[in-house]
Amino acid sequence: MRTDLPSTCFAPTGVTIEDLRLMRAHTNPNVQIKAASGVRTLEKALEVYQAGCSRFGATATVTILEDWKAHLKQVAAPAQPGA
């Protein structure tokens, strides 16, 4: 099941990370939560994912994907001796 509920219908401000956690805690695990705005960095994308979002909308998609690729390369690189 997919449900997108815009925060603008319920509050004067956007959704916070705590709001996302609250939604995840009180919805069926089969319901997908989407963070629809405010995701402009890899760090924010990971934050909303960890808060329980299965999807997010972003205008900075290219930057986020480039940062993700760099992150994966860094994680996959063998550790340097003495580092």
N, C-alpha and C positions, 0 to 999 in steps of 0.2 A: 504494500500500500504506500502511496506517495501523497503526502500532504504538505503544502506550503502555506503557512499562516504568517502573513506579514505583520510585523510588530506595529506598523503604522496604524493598523486597525484597532489596536488595543492600548497604545501608550503614546505619549507625546514625544518620546525619544526612541532611539534604536534599542535593540536587545543587547544586553551585556553578557559576558561569559557566564556569570552566575545565573542569568535567565536561561541560557542554553542548558546549563547543568540541571536546573530545575525542570525544564521541559523534558529532558531525557529521563530524569528520575521518575516522572509521573506519566509517561506515555508508554504504550505497548512497544516492545522491542522491534516489532515489525514496521513501526511507523518511522519513516526517514525524516530527519530534521535537516533543514538547509539554512545556513547562514547566508543571507542574501546581500548583505552589503558590509562595508568596513573591512573586508579582507584584501589587503594590499601588499602583504609581505608573506614570505614563507613562514615566519614565526607566528603570525596571526592565523594562517591556514592550519598549522599544526595545533595551535591553541583551540580553535573551534572544533577541530577533529577530536582532540582529547576531551572536549566538553560534551561530545556526543553527536556531533553533526556528521552525517554521512556524505554531505555535499556542501558546496559553497559557491556563491557567485562572486566573480572578481573582475575588475577592469584591468588589473595588473597581471593578467595570466602569463604573459611572456616572461616577465621578471620573476614571478613565482616559480615557473618551470625551470628557468635558467639557474635560479638559486637551488632548486631541488637537485638538478643534475650535478652542480658543484658539491652539494652536500653528499650525494651518493658517491662521487669520486673520492672525496675526503675519507668517508667511512670505509671504502673498499681499499684504499691505499695501505700497503703494508707499513707497519710501525717501523720508524727509523731507529737503529741501534743508538742507545744513549739518550733517547728522547723521552 
